[in-house]
Amino acid sequence: MLEKLLLSPTKLAEQWTFQFDPAMQTMVVQKYYDLDDIVIREIIGKKLSGRTRKDIDDISEKTGVLLRSCRRQFDNVKRVFKHVDELPGSTATNIQSHFLLPIGLAKKYAAVIFLMNNRFETNKRKLHYLTFEDFSVCAFSMMNNWTCGVGSKQDSRDDSDIEREFLSDLRDIKVLVDKEKEHKSLTLGLLRGKVADRMCTEAENNFKSYSRALINIGCSLNNSRDLRDFFVDIVEKVVDPCKQARWKVRELEIFLQAYHEAAIGLDVMANDAGLRSTWHKYITTMSVYFVPSFPKPYPPFGLVTLVNRVKAKDPSAPKASLTRG
């Protein structure tokens, strides 16, 4: 009986069978709708279909989370998605008001819905090391910068779909290829003294490949298939080459900031406010994603969880840690 009410939490406050004070009601709803990152990581790249639900036992086995809990989380995501999909306004706000969830959990569901609604590929082997938190960080940046109604009031904008006009405008950043020599000079000028000389030399020698990879990814996002492969392309075309060149995360952040500012300093940008805005929204989100997409010096969260479960059963087993090396 209680679970039926939890399917529509607003009804919980209207019924008289279960007498909960507001604090208890909030706790019950939150516990029922809570999400495990390792479970959601397995769900986000799949369709919310009956066939996927039949495969939930594989997710349970892989993550070590009880099958019943995995099914509940899958069903909750599907229910929330279906309820708020066509509603106007902020996805997180809609979830919070219709399901009475705390804002942090509502935002988590909003990130899941955004990633699934735009059908991003997240299950390729190249992406296996990325956690749900990594994807959600980028999802929030996209929702803030790439969706319909950016700049409008939070309760009136639609942040579940990427704005097609923005993706179309991104093709205009191709003009940076024609200004590559000047862009490179300005970027290196901003970079010197902020990173090691070795990395300045690396940026100078390979500026063309780094810059064109970033520009080409943006220019291709108007194509649905390329948009779907956004995360794969970043890892294959930018992150992997940077890793091979032994960039550190902080050095890469500094390079992207210099690269961003240098482009805005070009005449072609200075004279076009629309292009500046498009470039800023694009490269800001790219920069946000690069940090979590850089391979981590510790095992994936799901593996840590499983190793520690073994430790709980066998005290002699070594315990995994999330401490960064």
C-alpha positions in Angstrom: 0.0 0.0 0.0 2.8 2.4 1.0 4.8 1.6 -2.2 1.7 2.5 -4.4 1.6 5.9 -2.7 5.3 6.4 -3.3 4.8 6.0 -7.0 3.2 9.5 -6.8 4.7 11.1 -3.7 2.3 14.1 -3.7 -0.5 11.7 -2.8 1.4 10.6 0.3 0.7 14.0 2.0 -3.0 13.7 1.1 -3.7 10.2 2.5 -4.7 9.3 6.1 -3.6 5.6 6.3 0.0 6.4 7.1 0.5 9.3 9.5 3.9 10.8 8.8 5.3 14.1 10.0 6.9 16.2 7.3 10.4 15.1 8.2 9.5 11.4 8.1 7.7 11.8 4.8 10.7 13.5 3.3 13.0 10.7 4.5 10.7 7.9 3.2 10.4 9.5 -0.3 14.1 10.1 -0.5 15.0 6.6 0.5 12.6 5.2 -2.0 13.9 7.4 -4.9 17.6 7.3 -3.9 20.0 6.3 -6.7 23.3 4.4 -6.6 25.8 5.9 -8.9 27.2 2.5 -9.9 23.8 1.3 -10.9 22.8 4.5 -12.8 26.2 4.4 -14.6 25.1 1.1 -16.1 21.6 2.4 -17.0 22.3 5.7 -18.7 23.5 4.3 -22.0 20.5 2.0 -22.4 16.9 2.4 -23.4 14.3 2.4 -20.7 12.6 -0.6 -22.3 11.2 -3.9 -21.0 14.2 -5.7 -22.6 16.6 -3.6 -20.6 14.6 -4.3 -17.4 15.0 -8.0 -18.1 18.8 -7.6 -18.1 18.8 -5.8 -14.7 20.1 -9.0 -13.1 23.3 -8.5 -15.1 23.6 -5.0 -13.6 23.0 -6.4 -10.1 25.7 -9.0 -10.5 28.2 -6.5 -12.0 27.7 -3.8 -9.3 26.9 -6.0 -6.3 23.7 -4.1 -5.6 20.6 -6.2 -4.7 18.5 -7.1 -7.7 15.4 -5.6 -6.0 17.1 -2.3 -5.5 18.4 -2.2 -9.2 14.9 -2.8 -10.5 13.4 -0.1 -8.2 16.0 2.4 -9.4 15.3 1.5 -13.1 11.6 1.8 -12.6 11.9 5.1 -10.8 14.1 6.6 -13.5 11.6 5.4 -16.1 8.6 6.8 -14.1 10.3 10.2 -13.5 11.4 10.5 -17.1 7.9 9.7 -18.4 6.3 12.2 -16.0 8.5 15.3 -16.7 9.6 14.6 -20.3 7.0 16.9 -21.8 6.8 19.5 -19.0 8.1 23.0 -19.7 10.7 24.6 -17.5 13.6 23.3 -15.5 13.8 19.5 -15.3 15.2 19.5 -11.8 12.5 21.9 -10.6 9.7 19.9 -12.1 11.1 16.7 -10.5 11.4 18.4 -7.2 7.8 19.7 -7.2 6.2 16.5 -8.7 8.1 13.9 -6.7 9.0 16.0 -3.6 12.7 15.1 -3.8 15.5 17.2 -2.2 17.1 19.4 -4.8 20.4 17.4 -4.9 18.5 14.2 -5.8 16.3 16.0 -8.2 19.3 17.3 -10.0 20.7 13.8 -10.2 17.6 12.6 -11.9 17.7 15.6 -14.2 21.2 14.7 -15.3 20.1 11.1 -16.0 17.1 12.3 -18.0 19.3 14.7 -20.0 21.9 12.1 -20.9 19.2 9.6 -21.9 17.0 12.0 -23.7 19.9 13.1 -25.9 21.0 9.5 -26.4 24.7 9.9 -25.6 26.9 6.9 -26.1 28.3 6.0 -22.7 28.9 2.3 -22.9 31.8 2.0 -25.3 34.9 0.3 -23.8 36.8 3.6 -24.1 34.4 5.2 -21.6 34.3 2.4 -19.1 36.6 4.2 -16.6 34.2 7.2 -16.4 31.7 7.3 -13.5 28.2 8.6 -13.4 29.4 11.6 -11.6 31.9 12.3 -14.4 29.0 12.3 -16.9 26.7 14.3 -14.7 29.2 17.1 -14.3 29.3 17.5 -18.1 25.5 17.1 -18.3 25.0 20.0 -15.9 27.3 22.2 -17.9 25.5 21.3 -21.2 22.1 22.0 -19.5 23.3 25.4 -18.4 25.0 26.4 -21.7 23.6 24.4 -24.6 19.9 24.0 -24.0 16.8 25.9 -25.1 16.2 29.2 -23.3 19.7 29.7 -21.9 19.6 33.1 -20.2 15.9 33.0 -19.5 14.3 32.5 -16.1 15.0 29.1 -14.6 11.3 28.2 -14.4 10.6 29.0 -18.0 13.4 27.4 -19.9 13.6 23.8 -21.3 16.9 22.3 -20.2 16.3 18.7 -21.3 17.0 19.1 -25.0 20.1 20.6 -26.6 19.2 23.6 -28.7 19.5 22.8 -32.4 20.2 26.4 -33.3 23.2 26.3 -31.0 24.5 23.2 -32.6 24.0 24.8 -36.0 25.8 28.0 -34.9 28.8 25.8 -33.7 29.7 25.3 -37.4 30.8 28.9 -37.5 33.7 28.2 -35.2 35.4 26.7 -38.3 36.6 30.2 -39.0 39.3 29.6 -36.3 41.0 27.2 -38.7 41.7 30.2 -41.0 43.2 32.1 -38.0 45.2 29.2 -36.7 48.6 30.9 -36.9 47.4 33.9 -34.9 45.4 31.8 -32.5 48.5 29.7 -31.8 50.7 32.7 -31.2 48.2 34.2 -28.7 47.7 30.9 -26.9 51.4 30.3 -26.4 51.8 33.9 -25.2 49.2 33.3 -22.5 50.6 29.8 -21.7 54.3 30.7 -21.1 55.2 31.0 -17.5 52.1 29.1 -16.4 53.2 25.6 -17.3 56.5 23.8 -17.7 58.6 24.7 -20.7 58.3 21.1 -21.9 54.5 21.5 -22.1 54.8 24.8 -23.9 57.0 23.1 -26.4 54.4 20.3 -26.7 51.6 22.8 -27.2 53.6 24.6 -29.9 54.5 21.5 -31.8 51.1 19.9 -31.7 48.8 23.0 -31.6 47.3 22.2 -35.0 46.2 18.7 -34.0 44.8 19.7 -30.7 43.0 22.8 -32.1 41.5 21.1 -35.1 40.3 18.2 -33.0 38.4 20.6 -30.7 37.0 22.6 -33.6 36.0 19.6 -35.7 34.2 18.0 -32.8 32.2 21.2 -32.3 31.4 21.7 -36.0 30.1 18.1 -36.3 27.7 18.2 -33.4 24.8 19.3 -35.6 24.9 15.7 -36.9 22.9 13.4 -34.7 25.3 10.6 -34.9 28.3 12.8 -34.0 26.3 14.3 -31.1 25.6 10.8 -29.8 29.4 10.0 -29.9 30.4 13.3 -28.2 32.0 11.7 -25.2 33.7 9.0 -27.3 35.2 11.6 -29.7 36.6 13.7 -26.8 38.4 10.7 -25.3 39.7 9.4 -28.6 40.6 12.6 -30.3 41.7 14.8 -27.4 42.1 13.0 -24.1 44.1 10.1 -25.4 46.6 12.2 -27.3 47.0 14.5 -24.3 47.6 11.5 -22.1 50.2 10.1 -24.5 51.9 13.5 -24.4 51.9 13.3 -20.5 49.8 16.3 -19.9 48.8 16.7 -16.3 45.2 17.7 -15.5 46.1 21.1 -14.2 48.3 21.8 -17.2 45.5 20.9 -19.6 43.1 23.2 -17.7 45.6 26.1 -18.1 46.0 25.3 -21.8 42.3 25.2 -22.4 41.8 28.5 -20.6 44.6 30.1 -22.7 43.2 28.6 -25.9 39.7 29.9 -25.0 40.9 33.5 -24.2 43.2 33.6 -27.2 40.3 32.9 -29.6 38.2 35.6 -28.1 41.1 38.0 -28.6 41.0 37.4 -32.4 39.5 40.1 -34.6 37.0 37.6 -36.0 35.6 37.0 -32.5 35.9 40.6 -31.3 33.6 41.8 -34.1 31.0 39.1 -33.7 29.2 38.9 -30.4 27.1 35.9 -31.5 30.2 33.9 -32.4 31.9 34.9 -29.1 28.9 33.6 -27.2 28.8 30.3 -29.1 32.5 29.8 -28.6 32.3 30.5 -24.9 29.4 28.2 -24.3 31.1 25.4 -26.3 34.6 25.6 -24.9 33.4 26.1 -21.3 31.5 22.8 -21.4 34.5 21.1 -23.1 36.8 22.3 -20.3 34.4 21.0 -17.7 34.4 17.6 -19.2 38.2 17.3 -19.7 39.0 17.1 -16.0 36.8 14.1 -15.2 37.5 12.4 -18.5 41.3 12.3 -17.8 42.0 8.7 -16.6 42.0 8.5 -12.8 44.9 7.2 -10.6 42.4 5.0 -8.7 40.1 2.2 -9.7 36.5 2.8 -10.9 34.0 3.3 -8.1 32.2 0.1 -8.9 35.4 -1.9 -8.5 36.2 -0.3 -5.2 32.8 -1.1 -3.9 33.1 -4.8 -4.9 36.6 -5.1 -3.5 35.5 -3.6 -0.2 32.5 -6.0 -0.1 35.0 -8.8 -0.4 37.0 -7.3 2.5 33.8 -7.2 4.6 33.4 -11.0 4.1 37.1 -11.8 4.4 39.1 -9.5 6.8 42.4 -10.7 5.3 41.6 -9.3 1.9 43.2 -5.9 1.1 40.8 -3.0 1.2 40.4 -0.7 -1.8 40.5 3.0 -1.3 39.3 6.1 -3.2 42.4 8.1 -2.1 44.1 9.6 -5.1 47.6 8.5 -5.7 
